[in-house]
Every structure is written in C-alpha cells, then in structure tokens.
C-alpha cells in the first residue's frame, strides 16, 4: 500500500448466513470451514494483509464464539499489534447501536471505531467470496477514477437459483455502474458483485450518518441501487479465480473445485499466501492397504480405507475397508469400518458407525450436522 495514504479494512462476518443455514446455525459465515484447513474469513483477511492493510476490524453479530477462537489475537495474520492490528467489533458497541439489520446499520454501530482510525480509505468485504485479490490495486483504481464508491465485480455465468442471492451490475463503457439489480430473476452471463467495496472515510461517514437519521439499513438497496445516478459508482473487474457461496450446492462445488491443481494455484499464489490458525497436529497417517486418489488430506488424519475425490479436514479418521468418495469431511469426523460414503458433507465431530451407507448427489449433497452420530 502506498506510503502516502492509509487504508482500514472492515470484514462483515455474519452477512449471507441465510444461504447456508445448516453450516451457520452455530457459527458465523466467516467461521465456516473450507478447503481442508481454512475458514471463510481467512480469505478476505489474508487478502487485506497481503495488500498492505495492517488495521482490520471484524464486524460480528451473533454466534461468534468460534470466530473469536479462530482469530485470537490475530498473530497468524501478523495483526497482533499495538498500533492498528486486528479488532473484533461485536454489536451494541455504543448506547445507540443495536442488533443490525444490514450493512449501513452495522457500520453505524461500529462508527466510533472507524472514526478513531487514521485511515483515508476504507475497504469493505464480506466472507462469502473465496478468491485472491490485491486490494491495493482496487484502491488505486478508486483514486484514479475519482469514484465515490468502487465496487469489485466478476463476469460469470450464473443460474436463476444463484441469481436469487446475487447483486448484478449494468456497467457502461467507462466502467461506471448505471443500474443495479438485487436478487434478480435472471440467468446467464452477468456482472456479479463480489461484495467488496472501496470508499473514502469521509464519504463513508456521510452516507452512514445520513442513513442512521433516515433509518436506512441496506447498503445495496439504499446506496448502490437507490443512488446509482447521484453517486459516481465505479466497477473494478476481478478476473481471477473465485467461488461465491450462495447455497450448499455452491459450497460443495467450491470445495470440490480445489481438487483441480490449476484452481489451487490461482487461489493460493506463491506471492499471496492464505493464513489461518495453526493447529499442532502430526502429519496425516496412511495405513497399509489405504488408497487415496485426487483428494486433499488435512494434518492429523488417519486413513485406513479408500478415499477418492474428497476434501478431508484435520483430524478425520476413516476406518479399515471404508470407501469415501466425492465428499467433504470436516474436522474430527470419524468414519467406521466398511462404510460406503458418497456425496456427503459432514460438519465437525460427526461419528458414523461401522458398515453404514450414506449417499447424496452433487446437486443435493447429504449433510450431517455438527456432532451427529449415525
């Protein structure tokens, strides 16, 4: 980040939880596990750190105990600092704030924190998009174009179901947003919002305080859509690999996409690592007779059976003779001997007894909640 300006990062950890309610029942969106060892918040947080942003606030709402445990002091992201660093921002931060309904109310609730920052610009990000992006380039684009708001988007083909949880932009030849569609009934190639925005701190102050006086709470509806022609809203196109979580199906496919080595190299470039909480686990153990093909295996796993096309998180145990295919097994799941598991997602600490058969499909994977016993 340029030395002549400073940037504050703000991450909304609870946005979009209704899209995957099974996984967010006991945790925030940011706490949802992904890719064998990560949480969704690791991606926007690492992007900010890699972009030179050394002051980040994480706005929470509810069910954030696991998020607090994961982030800790922020040392894994080099944010355990006396000046700047990582700040956890729960609701009810001041007398007039409460449980927020949307992004504008959330920002008003933590305004005292934002106000005390020395930052010139603010980067906003949710946790529903998994990608690697350099925010310093977005800030440079914001300054060069003289935008009031810069929004990050990607061009992608979406289904009508995915569009129901999306914000879609119409963009003119100059890169300016001229129309905004919220949760539209459309499909095909669209300019999809990645829920990342850049604003100056002064401009953010004006819209947040005005919204509070008018009881407005939705940033997308009241600002992006409601004032498209009043404000200069510029669009920054992100051409890198990304996954947007809009349902259990897209969550499943996002994890499975990491089995492609090209996708992994794009999501985890050497010059932009993704940081996460470190667990002191031993290496994975593969017993004699075990077979593993095209799978991600986390630390501390014990594999005695057959695993194909799977994402296996830390501490998972798969019994002798068990066959697990096309599945996502989260932390400390135990699969008994001679089981047959296909297209299944297990949350943490699930235990499946010997000789069980569980089958879902790619479009509707079978989900087992946290601590379930079969």
DOFIMI-181978 format. One line per field, with one value per residue: residue in one letter; x negated, y negated, z negated of N, C-alpha, C, O in turn. Coordinates in steps of 0.2 Angstrom, whole numbers. Each point is the difference from the previous one (the first is absolute). Layout:
! residues N
aa a  ...
n_X X  ...
n_Y Y  ...
n_Z Z  ...
ca_X X  ...
ca_Y Y  ...
ca_Z Z  ...
c_X X  ...
c_Y Y  ...
c_Z Z  ...
o_X X  ...
o_Y Y  ...
o_Z Z  ...
This chain:
! residues 374
aa x  x  x  x  x  x  x  x  x  x  x  x  x  x  x  x  x  x  x  x  x  x  x  x  x  x  x  x  x  x  x  x  x  x  x  x  x  x  x  x  x  x  x  x  x  x  x  x  x  x  x  x  x  x  x  x  x  x  x  x  x  x  x  x  x  x  x  x  x  x  x  x  x  x  x  x  x  x  x  x  x  x  x  x  x  x  x  x  x  x  x  x  x  x  x  x  x  x  x  x  x  x  x  x  x  x  x  x  x  x  x  x  x  x  x  x  x  x  x  x  x  x  x  x  x  x  x  x  x  x  x  x  x  x  x  x  x  x  x  x  x  x  x  x  x  x  x  x  x  x  x  x  x  x  x  x  x  x  x  x  x  x  x  x  x  x  x  x  x  x  x  x  x  x  x  x  x  x  x  x  x  x  x  x  x  x  x  x  x  x  x  x  x  x  x  x  x  x  x  x  x  x  x  x  x  x  x  x  x  x  x  x  x  x  x  x  x  x  x  x  x  x  x  x  x  x  x  x  x  x  x  x  x  x  x  x  x  x  x  x  x  x  x  x  x  x  x  x  x  x  x  x  x  x  x  x  x  x  x  x  x  x  x  x  x  x  x  x  x  x  x  x  x  x  x  x  x  x  x  x  x  x  x  x  x  x  x  x  x  x  x  x  x  x  x  x  x  x  x  x  x  x  x  x  x  x  x  x  x  x  x  x  x  x  x  x  x  x  x  x  x  x  x  x  x  x  x  x  x  x  x  x  x  x  x  x  x  x  x  x  x  x  x  x  x  x  x  x  x  x  x  x  x  x  x  x  x  x  x  x  x  x  x  x  x  x  x  x  x  x  x  x  x  x
n_X -4  6  -11  3  -1  9  -4  11  -5  7  -1  4  -1  6  -7  11  1  5  -9  -5  11  0  -3  9  1  -9  3  -10  5  -1  9  6  3  -12  5  8  1  5  -3  11  2  -1  10  10  2  2  11  7  1  6  10  -3  8  -3  8  0  8  0  5  1  2  -3  3  -1  8  8  9  7  8  9  8  8  -11  2  -1  10  7  -5  7  -9  9  -11  -7  9  -4  -2  8  0  6  -1  8  7  -2  10  -2  -6  -10  0  10  -10  4  -7  -1  9  8  -1  3  11  4  -3  10  6  5  10  9  1  8  -10  7  -7  -6  9  -6  7  2  4  9  7  -7  2  -6  -4  0  -2  0  -10  1  3  -8  -7  4  0  -10  -4  6  -7  -4  10  4  -6  4  0  -5  10  -8  11  -4  9  -1  8  -3  -7  6  3  -10  7  -11  10  -10  5  -5  -1  3  8  7  6  -1  4  -5  9  -6  10  -9  -9  9  -10  -1  -8  -2  -7  5  -7  10  -9  8  -2  -3  2  -3  4  -10  -7  -6  -10  -8  -5  -7  -11  -7  -4  -9  -10  -5  -6  -8  -9  5  9  -9  2  5  -5  -8  -2  6  -1  -10  7  10  3  1  -9  8  -9  -1  0  -4  8  -11  -1  -8  9  0  9  -3  3  -9  9  10  5  8  10  8  6  8  11  5  3  10  5  -6  6  8  -3  -2  10  3  -6  4  -7  4  6  -9  2  3  -7  11  -8  1  1  2  4  -10  3  9  -10  11  -4  -4  -6  11  -9  11  -9  -9  9  -11  9  -3  -9  -3  11  -9  11  6  11  -9  11  -9  -10  9  -11  10  -2  -10  -2  10  -9  10  -3  -7  -5  11  -10  11  -8  -9  9  -11  9  -3  -11  0  10  -9  11  -1  -8  -6  11  -10  11  -9  -10  9  -11  8  -1  -10  -2  10  -9  11  -2  -8  -6  11  -9  11  -9  2  -3  9  -1  -8  -3  10  -11  9  0  -10  1  10  -9
n_Y 6  -5  -3  -1  11  -5  10  -4  7  1  5  2  -1  -9  -7  -3  -5  -10  -5  -4  0  6  -6  -4  11  5  -3  -4  -9  -9  2  -5  10  -1  6  4  -10  -1  -11  1  1  11  4  0  9  10  1  2  9  8  -2  7  8  -10  -3  7  -4  5  -2  -2  11  8  4  -9  7  5  -7  0  9  -1  -7  3  4  10  6  6  -8  5  6  7  -7  -4  2  -5  4  9  -2  3  2  1  8  -7  -2  -2  -9  -6  4  4  5  2  -9  -9  1  -3  8  7  -3  1  11  1  -5  4  10  2  -2  9  4  5  9  3  10  0  7  0  5  5  6  -7  -8  9  -7  0  -5  -4  2  5  10  7  3  8  11  6  4  10  8  1  11  2  4  6  1  7  0  7  2  -1  11  -7  6  5  11  3  1  10  4  -4  -2  -4  2  -10  5  -10  -6  -6  8  -5  -1  8  10  -2  9  -2  6  -3  -5  2  -1  7  -2  3  -10  8  -3  -6  -7  -4  -4  -7  -2  -9  -2  -7  5  6  -6  -3  7  0  -8  -1  7  -3  -8  7  1  -7  8  -3  6  11  3  1  9  10  6  0  5  8  -4  5  11  -5  5  0  2  5  -2  7  -2  -5  7  5  -2  3  -5  9  7  6  -4  -10  1  4  -6  -7  5  2  -10  1  5  -10  8  3  8  10  5  4  10  8  -10  2  -5  10  -1  11  -10  5  2  -4  8  1  -2  10  4  -4  4  3  2  8  -3  -7  -4  -3  -3  -4  1  -5  1  0  -10  6  -2  4  1  2  -10  1  -4  -2  -4  1  -3  2  0  -10  6  -2  3  4  3  7  -1  -7  -2  -5  -1  -4  2  -3  2  -3  -10  5  -3  4  3  3  8  1  -9  -3  -4  -4  -6  1  -4  0  0  -10  5  -1  3  4  3  8  1  -10  0  -5  -2  -5  -12  2  5  12  -8  10  -4  0  -1  -11  5  -3  4  4
n_Z 0  8  4  11  -1  -5  -3  1  -7  8  -10  10  -11  -1  5  3  -10  3  2  -10  3  9  9  4  2  3  10  -2  5  -6  -6  8  -4  0  8  -6  5  10  -1  -1  -11  0  4  -4  -7  3  3  -8  -5  5  -5  -8  2  -4  7  -8  7  -10  10  -10  0  7  -9  -7  -5  6  1  -8  -1  7  -2  -7  -2  4  -10  -1  -5  -9  -6  -1  2  -1  9  -2  9  -7  7  -11  9  -12  0  4  11  4  -6  6  -4  11  -3  3  5  -3  11  6  1  8  10  3  4  11  0  -9  3  5  -7  -7  7  0  -2  8  -1  6  -6  8  -10  9  -4  5  -2  8  -6  10  -10  10  -11  -1  3  -8  -8  3  -1  -10  -3  4  -6  -9  -1  3  10  -7  10  -8  10  1  7  -1  1  2  -10  5  1  9  9  -2  4  8  0  4  5  -1  8  -4  9  -5  3  8  -11  7  -3  -6  2  -4  -1  7  6  -5  11  -3  11  -9  -1  0  -5  0  3  10  -10  9  -10  5  -5  6  9  -2  -1  9  6  -4  2  10  3  -5  6  7  -8  3  6  7  -3  -2  -9  -10  -1  -4  -7  -11  -2  4  0  -9  -2  -4  6  -7  11  -10  11  -5  3  -10  -3  5  -11  6  -10  7  -1  -3  6  -2  -8  2  5  -7  -6  4  -2  -11  3  1  5  9  -1  0  10  4  -3  5  3  9  9  2  -7  0  -4  -6  -4  -7  7  -11  11  -5  3  10  -5  5  -3  -7  10  -6  0  5  1  5  -6  -5  -1  -7  -3  -2  10  -2  6  -2  1  3  5  0  5  -5  -5  -1  -6  -4  0  11  -3  6  -3  -8  9  -7  2  2  2  6  -6  -6  0  -5  -1  1  10  -3  5  -2  -8  8  -3  -1  2  0  4  -5  -5  -1  -7  -5  0  11  -5  6  -3  -7  8  -1  0  4  1  5  -1  11  5  -1  0  0  -4  -2  -5  -2  2  10  -3  6
ca_X 4  -4  -1  3  7  1  6  3  4  5  3  7  0  6  4  1  1  6  -2  -2  2  -3  -7  0  5  -4  -6  1  -2  -7  -3  1  -6  0  -7  -4  -3  2  6  1  -3  -7  -1  0  -5  -6  0  -1  -7  -4  1  -3  4  -3  5  6  5  5  6  4  7  2  -3  -7  -5  -5  -4  -4  -5  -4  -4  -5  -3  -1  -7  -2  0  -4  4  0  -4  3  3  4  1  7  5  6  5  6  6  1  -6  2  7  5  0  4  -1  1  4  -3  -7  0  1  -6  -6  2  -2  -8  -3  -5  -7  -2  -1  -6  -6  -3  0  3  4  3  2  5  0  4  -4  3  -4  -7  -4  -6  0  -5  5  -3  2  7  0  -3  5  5  -3  -1  6  4  7  3  0  -2  3  -4  4  -3  5  1  6  3  7  6  0  -6  1  5  -4  -5  1  -3  -2  -1  -6  -1  -7  -5  -1  4  7  6  6  -1  6  -1  3  5  2  -3  -6  -5  -6  2  -5  2  -3  -4  1  -6  1  -5  2  -4  3  5  6  3  3  6  5  2  4  6  4  3  5  6  1  -1  -5  -3  -5  2  6  1  -5  -2  6  4  -4  -5  -1  -2  -7  -4  -2  -4  0  -7  1  -5  0  -3  4  4  6  5  4  7  4  -4  -3  -6  -5  -3  -3  -6  -5  -2  -4  -7  -3  -3  -7  0  4  -4  -5  3  3  -6  -6  -6  -1  6  2  6  -2  5  -2  -4  1  -6  1  -5  2  5  -2  4  -2  -2  6  4  -1  2  -1  3  3  -4  0  -2  -4  2  5  -2  4  -1  4  -1  2  -1  3  3  -3  0  -3  -5  3  6  -2  4  -1  -3  5  5  -1  3  -1  3  3  -3  0  -3  -5  2  5  -3  4  -1  -3  4  6  0  2  -1  4  2  -4  1  -2  -5  1  5  -2  4  -2  -2  5  6  0  3  -1  3  -2  -4  4  3  -4  2  -4  1  -1  -5  1  5  -2  4
ca_Y -6  -6  -3  -6  1  6  4  5  6  2  7  1  8  3  -1  5  6  3  4  7  0  6  -1  -6  0  -1  -4  -6  2  0  5  6  4  1  2  4  -3  -7  -2  -5  -6  0  -3  -8  -3  1  -4  -7  0  0  -7  -5  -3  3  -2  4  1  6  -2  6  -1  5  7  -1  2  4  -5  -3  5  0  -6  -1  -7  -2  1  3  -4  -5  -5  -1  -6  -6  -6  3  7  3  -2  3  -6  3  -5  -4  -4  -6  0  -1  6  6  5  -3  3  0  -2  -7  0  3  -5  -6  2  0  -7  -2  3  -3  -7  -1  2  -5  2  -4  4  6  6  4  7  5  6  5  1  3  -2  -4  -7  -5  -6  -6  -2  -2  -6  -4  -1  -5  -7  -2  -1  -5  3  -1  7  5  7  5  4  5  2  7  3  3  3  -4  1  -4  -7  -2  -2  -4  -7  0  -7  -2  -4  -3  1  -4  4  -3  4  -4  3  5  4  4  6  0  6  0  5  -1  -4  -6  -3  2  -3  4  -3  -4  -7  -5  -7  -4  0  -6  1  5  -4  -4  5  4  -4  -2  6  1  -5  2  7  5  5  4  -3  1  -3  -7  -4  3  -1  -6  -6  1  -6  -6  1  3  7  3  7  3  7  5  5  6  5  -2  4  -4  5  -3  6  6  3  -3  2  7  0  -4  4  5  -3  0  6  -1  -3  -7  -4  -1  -5  -7  -2  -1  -2  0  -7  -3  6  0  2  3  2  6  5  4  7  4  1  5  7  5  7  5  2  -6  -3  -7  -2  -7  -3  -4  3  -4  3  4  5  7  3  7  3  -3  -7  -3  -7  -2  -5  3  -5  2  5  4  7  4  7  5  3  -6  -3  -7  -4  -6  -2  -5  2  -5  1  5  5  7  5  7  5  2  -5  -2  -7  -3  -6  -1  -6  1  -5  2  5  5  7  4  6  5  3  -4  -3  -7  -2  -6  -1  -6  -6  0  4  2  -4  2  -5  0  5  5  7  4
ca_Z 0  0  -7  -1  -2  -4  2  -5  3  -4  3  -3  -1  -1  5  5  -4  2  6  -2  -7  -3  -2  -4  -5  -6  1  5  6  0  -3  4  2  7  3  -4  -6  -1  -1  5  -1  1  6  0  -5  3  6  -3  -3  6  4  -4  -5  -7  -5  2  -5  2  -2  -2  -1  -4  0  2  -5  4  4  -5  -1  6  1  -6  0  7  2  6  5  -1  -2  -7  0  -4  4  5  -1  1  -5  1  -1  -1  0  -6  -2  -3  -3  5  5  -2  4  6  5  6  0  -3  -7  -3  0  -5  -7  -2  3  -5  1  6  -1  -3  5  4  7  5  3  -3  4  -3  3  -3  -1  4  6  -1  5  -2  3  -3  -1  1  7  0  -3  5  6  -3  0  6  4  -3  -2  -7  -2  5  -2  3  3  4  5  0  2  -6  1  -3  -7  -3  1  -5  -5  3  2  7  2  7  0  6  3  -4  -6  -5  -1  2  -2  -5  -1  -6  0  6  3  6  0  5  -2  -4  -4  -7  -6  -4  -6  -3  1  -2  -1  -5  -6  -1  4  -4  -6  2  1  -6  -5  4  -1  -7  -1  4  -1  6  -2  5  4  7  2  -1  3  7  4  -1  2  6  4  -4  -2  5  -2  5  0  1  2  -2  4  -3  -2  -6  -1  -4  -3  0  -1  -2  6  2  -5  2  6  -1  -3  5  6  -2  2  7  -2  3  -5  -6  1  1  -7  -5  3  -5  -2  -4  -4  -4  -7  -4  -6  0  -5  -1  1  4  7  1  0  5  -2  5  3  1  7  0  7  1  -6  -5  -6  -5  -6  -5  3  0  6  1  6  6  1  7  1  -6  -4  -6  -5  -5  -5  2  0  4  -2  4  5  1  7  0  6  2  -6  -4  -7  -4  -6  -5  2  -1  5  -2  5  5  2  7  0  7  1  -7  -4  -7  -4  -5  -5  2  0  4  -2  4  5  2  7  1  7  2  7  0  -1  -7  -5  -6  -6  -7  -5  -5  -5  2  -1  4
c_X -4  -1  3  7  1  7  2  4  6  3  6  0  6  5  1  1  6  -1  -2  2  -2  -6  0  5  -3  -6  2  -2  -8  -3  1  -6  0  -7  -4  -3  1  7  1  -3  -8  -2  0  -5  -7  -1  -2  -8  -5  0  -3  5  -1  5  7  5  5  7  4  7  3  -4  -8  -5  -6  -4  -5  -6  -5  -5  -5  -2  -1  -8  -2  0  -4  4  1  -5  3  3  3  2  8  4  6  6  7  6  0  -6  0  7  5  0  4  -2  2  4  -4  -7  -1  1  -6  -6  2  -2  -7  -3  -5  -7  -2  -3  -8  -6  -3  0  3  6  2  1  5  0  4  -5  3  -4  -7  -4  -7  0  -4  5  -4  1  7  0  -3  5  5  -3  0  6  4  7  2  0  -3  2  -4  6  -4  5  0  7  4  7  5  0  -6  2  5  -4  -6  2  -3  0  1  -5  -1  -8  -5  -1  5  6  6  6  -2  6  -2  4  5  2  -2  -6  -4  -6  2  -6  2  -4  -4  0  -6  0  -6  3  -5  4  5  7  4  4  6  6  3  4  6  5  3  5  7  2  -1  -6  -3  -5  2  6  1  -6  -2  6  4  -4  -5  -2  -3  -7  -3  -2  -4  -1  -7  1  -6  1  -3  5  4  6  5  5  8  5  -4  -3  -6  -6  -4  -4  -7  -6  -3  -5  -7  -4  -4  -6  0  4  -4  -5  2  2  -6  -6  -6  -1  6  3  7  -2  6  -3  -4  2  -6  2  -6  2  5  -4  4  -2  -1  7  4  -1  3  -1  3  3  -4  1  -3  -5  4  6  -3  4  -2  4  -2  4  -1  4  3  -4  0  -4  -5  3  5  -3  5  -3  -2  6  5  -2  3  -2  4  4  -5  1  -3  -3  3  6  -3  5  -2  -3  6  6  -1  3  -1  5  3  -4  1  -3  -5  3  6  -3  5  -3  -2  5  6  -1  4  -2  4  -1  -4  4  3  -4  3  -4  2  -3  -6  1  5  -3  4  -1
c_Y -6  -3  -6  0  6  3  4  5  1  6  1  8  3  -1  7  7  4  5  7  1  6  -1  -6  0  -1  -4  -6  3  0  6  7  3  1  3  4  -3  -7  -1  -6  -7  -1  -4  -7  -3  1  -5  -7  -1  0  -6  -6  -4  3  -2  3  1  5  -2  7  -2  5  6  -1  3  4  -5  -3  5  0  -6  -1  -7  -2  1  4  -4  -6  -7  -1  -6  -5  -5  4  7  2  -2  4  -5  4  -5  -4  -3  -6  0  0  6  6  6  -2  4  0  -4  -7  0  3  -5  -6  3  0  -7  -3  2  -3  -7  -1  3  -6  1  -5  3  6  5  4  7  4  6  5  1  2  -2  -3  -7  -5  -7  -7  -2  -2  -7  -5  -2  -5  -7  -3  -2  -5  2  -2  7  4  7  5  5  5  1  8  2  3  3  -5  1  -4  -8  -2  -2  -4  -7  -1  -7  -1  -6  -3  1  -4  4  -2  4  -4  3  5  4  5  6  1  7  1  6  -2  -4  -7  -3  1  -4  5  -3  -3  -7  -4  -6  -4  -1  -5  2  6  -3  -3  5  4  -4  -3  6  1  -5  2  7  5  5  4  -4  1  -3  -7  -4  2  -1  -6  -6  1  -6  -6  1  3  7  3  8  2  7  5  6  7  5  -2  5  -4  5  -3  6  5  3  -4  1  6  -1  -5  4  5  -3  0  7  -1  -4  -7  -4  -2  -5  -7  -2  -1  -1  -1  -7  -2  6  -1  2  2  2  7  5  5  7  4  1  5  7  5  7  4  2  -6  -2  -7  -3  -7  -3  -4  3  -5  3  4  5  7  3  8  3  -3  -7  -2  -6  -3  -6  2  -5  3  5  5  7  4  8  4  3  -6  -3  -7  -3  -6  -4  -5  2  -5  3  5  5  7  4  7  4  2  -4  -2  -7  -4  -6  -3  -6  2  -6  3  5  4  7  5  7  5  2  -4  -2  -6  -3  -7  0  -6  -6  0  4  1  -4  3  -5  1  5  5  7  4  8
c_Z 0  -6  -1  -2  -4  1  -6  3  -5  3  -4  -1  0  7  4  -4  2  6  -1  -8  -4  -3  -4  -6  -7  1  5  7  1  -3  3  2  8  2  -4  -6  -2  -2  5  -1  1  7  1  -5  3  6  -3  -2  6  4  -4  -5  -6  -5  3  -6  2  -4  -1  -2  -5  1  2  -5  4  4  -5  -1  6  1  -5  0  7  2  6  6  -1  -2  -7  -1  -5  4  6  -2  1  -6  1  -3  -1  1  -7  -2  -4  -2  6  5  -3  4  7  5  7  -1  -3  -7  -4  0  -5  -7  -2  2  -5  2  7  0  -3  5  4  7  5  4  -3  5  -4  4  -4  0  5  7  -2  6  -2  4  -3  -1  1  7  0  -3  5  5  -3  0  7  4  -4  -3  -7  -3  6  -3  5  3  5  5  0  2  -7  2  -3  -8  -3  0  -6  -6  3  1  7  2  8  0  7  2  -4  -7  -6  -1  1  -2  -5  -1  -6  0  6  2  7  0  6  -2  -3  -3  -7  -5  -4  -7  -3  3  -3  -1  -4  -6  -1  4  -4  -6  2  1  -6  -5  3  -1  -7  -1  4  -1  6  -3  5  5  8  3  -1  3  7  5  0  2  6  4  -4  -2  6  -2  6  -1  1  2  -3  4  -3  -1  -6  -1  -5  -3  -1  -2  -3  6  2  -5  1  6  -1  -4  5  5  -2  2  7  -2  3  -5  -6  1  1  -7  -5  4  -5  -3  -4  -4  -4  -7  -3  -7  0  -6  0  1  3  7  0  1  5  -2  6  3  2  8  0  8  0  -5  -4  -6  -5  -4  -5  2  -1  6  0  5  6  1  7  1  -6  -3  -8  -5  -5  -5  1  0  4  -1  6  5  2  7  -1  6  1  -6  -3  -7  -5  -6  -5  1  0  5  -2  5  5  2  7  0  7  0  -7  -3  -7  -4  -5  -5  1  -1  3  -2  5  5  2  7  1  6  1  8  1  0  -7  -4  -6  -6  -6  -5  -5  -6  1  -1  4  -1
o_X -5  5  0  4  -4  5  -4  4  -1  2  1  1  0  5  -5  0  0  4  2  -5  -1  -2  -5  1  2  -4  5  -3  -2  -6  -2  -4  5  -5  -6  -2  -1  4  -4  -2  -2  -5  -5  -3  -4  -6  -4  -3  -5  -5  0  -2  1  -2  2  -1  1  0  1  2  2  -3  -2  -6  -6  -6  -6  -6  -6  -6  -5  4  -2  -2  -5  -3  0  -2  4  -6  6  5  -3  2  3  -1  3  -1  3  -2  -3  -2  -4  4  5  5  1  -5  5  -1  2  -2  -4  -4  -2  -3  -5  -2  -1  -6  -5  -5  -6  -5  -3  -6  4  -3  5  5  -3  4  -1  -1  0  -6  -2  2  -4  1  0  0  -1  1  3  0  1  4  2  0  2  4  1  0  5  4  -4  -2  1  -1  -2  4  -6  6  -5  5  -3  3  -2  1  1  -2  0  3  -5  5  -6  5  -2  0  0  -4  -6  -4  -1  3  0  5  -5  5  -5  6  6  -4  3  -1  2  -1  4  -5  4  -7  3  -3  -2  2  -3  3  -4  6  5  5  7  5  5  6  6  5  5  6  6  5  5  5  4  -4  -6  3  -1  0  2  2  1  -1  2  4  -5  -5  -2  -4  2  -5  3  0  -3  2  -6  5  -1  6  -3  2  -3  3  1  6  -6  -6  -5  -6  -6  -6  -5  -6  -6  -4  -5  -6  -3  0  -3  -3  0  -2  -4  0  1  -5  1  -2  -1  5  1  -2  6  -6  2  0  -3  0  -4  5  1  -5  6  -6  1  5  5  -6  6  -6  6  6  -6  5  -6  -1  6  3  -6  6  -6  -1  -6  5  -5  6  6  -6  6  -6  0  6  3  -6  6  -5  1  6  5  -5  6  -5  5  5  -6  5  -6  0  6  2  -6  6  -6  0  6  5  -5  6  -6  5  6  -6  6  -5  -2  6  3  -6  6  -6  0  6  5  -6  6  -5  6  -1  0  -2  2  2  3  -6  5  -5  -2  6  1  -6  6  2
o_Y 0  0  -3  -5  5  -4  3  -1  1  0  0  3  6  3  4  5  7  4  5  0  -1  3  -1  -5  -3  0  0  5  4  2  5  -4  0  -2  0  4  -3  4  -2  -3  -5  -3  -3  -5  -5  -2  -4  -4  -3  -2  -5  -5  6  0  -2  2  0  1  3  -6  -1  1  4  -2  -1  1  -1  -2  1  1  -2  -5  -6  -2  -1  2  -5  -5  -4  1  0  -3  4  1  -3  0  0  -2  0  -6  2  0  -2  4  3  0  0  0  -2  6  5  -2  -2  -4  -2  -1  -2  -4  0  0  -3  -3  -2  -2  -5  -1  -4  -4  -4  -3  3  -1  2  0  0  0  6  4  -3  3  -1  0  0  -3  -5  -6  -5  -5  -6  -6  -5  -5  -6  -5  -3  -4  -2  1  -1  2  -1  2  -1  0  3  -4  4  -2  -4  -5  -3  -3  -6  -3  0  -2  2  -4  5  -4  3  3  2  -3  1  2  -6  -3  4  -2  2  0  2  5  -1  3  -4  -1  -4  3  -4  0  5  3  1  -1  1  -2  3  1  1  -2  -1  1  0  -2  1  2  0  -1  2  2  -3  2  5  -2  3  -5  -5  -3  -4  -6  -4  -3  -3  -5  -3  0  -5  -5  4  0  1  2  -1  4  -2  4  5  -1  -3  3  -3  4  -5  -1  0  3  3  -1  1  3  2  0  1  3  -1  0  4  -6  -5  -6  -5  -4  -5  -6  -4  4  -1  0  -6  3  -6  6  -1  0  4  -2  1  4  -4  -2  4  1  0  2  -2  2  1  1  -1  0  -1  -1  0  1  -2  6  -1  3  1  1  2  6  -2  -1  0  -1  -2  -1  0  -2  6  -1  3  2  0  1  -1  1  2  0  0  -1  -1  -2  -1  0  -1  6  0  3  1  1  1  -2  1  3  1  -1  1  0  -1  0  0  -3  6  0  3  1  0  2  -2  0  3  -1  0  0  0  5  -4  -5  -6  6  -4  1  1  -2  6  0  4  1  0  4
o_Z -4  -5  -6  0  1  2  -3  5  -6  6  -6  5  1  0  0  4  0  1  4  -4  -6  -6  -4  -4  -4  -4  3  0  3  1  -2  3  3  -3  1  -5  -5  -1  3  4  1  1  2  1  0  1  3  1  0  4  2  -3  -1  -6  5  -5  6  -6  4  -1  -6  5  4  1  -1  1  2  0  -1  1  1  1  1  5  3  5  4  2  -3  -2  -2  -3  3  -5  3  -5  6  -5  6  0  -4  -6  -3  2  -1  4  -6  4  2  0  4  -5  -4  -4  -5  -5  -3  -5  -6  1  3  -1  0  3  2  -2  1  4  -2  2  -5  5  -5  6  -6  2  0  3  -4  5  -6  7  -6  5  1  2  4  3  1  3  4  1  1  4  3  0  -4  -6  5  -5  5  -4  1  -1  0  1  -3  5  -4  -3  -6  -4  -1  -5  -3  1  1  -1  3  -4  5  -3  1  -4  -6  5  -2  0  1  -1  -1  1  -1  -2  5  -5  4  -6  3  -1  -3  0  -2  -5  -6  6  -5  5  -4  -1  -3  -3  -1  -2  -3  -2  0  -3  -4  -1  0  -4  -2  3  1  -3  -1  3  3  5  5  2  5  5  5  2  0  2  3  0  4  -4  5  -6  6  -5  1  1  4  0  -5  5  -4  3  -3  -1  1  0  2  2  0  0  3  2  0  3  4  -1  2  -3  -3  -1  -3  -4  -2  -1  -4  0  -6  -6  -3  2  -2  -1  1  -1  4  -5  5  -4  4  2  -4  2  -1  1  6  -3  3  2  -2  2  -2  0  1  -3  1  -1  -1  -4  1  -1  1  2  2  -3  3  -2  0  1  -2  1  0  -2  -4  1  -1  1  6  -3  4  2  -1  2  -3  0  1  -3  1  -2  -2  -4  1  -1  0  6  -2  2  4  -1  2  -2  0  2  -3  2  1  -2  -4  2  -1  1  6  -2  1  3  -2  3  -2  3  -5  -3  -2  -2  -3  0  -2  1  -1  -3  -4  1  -1  3
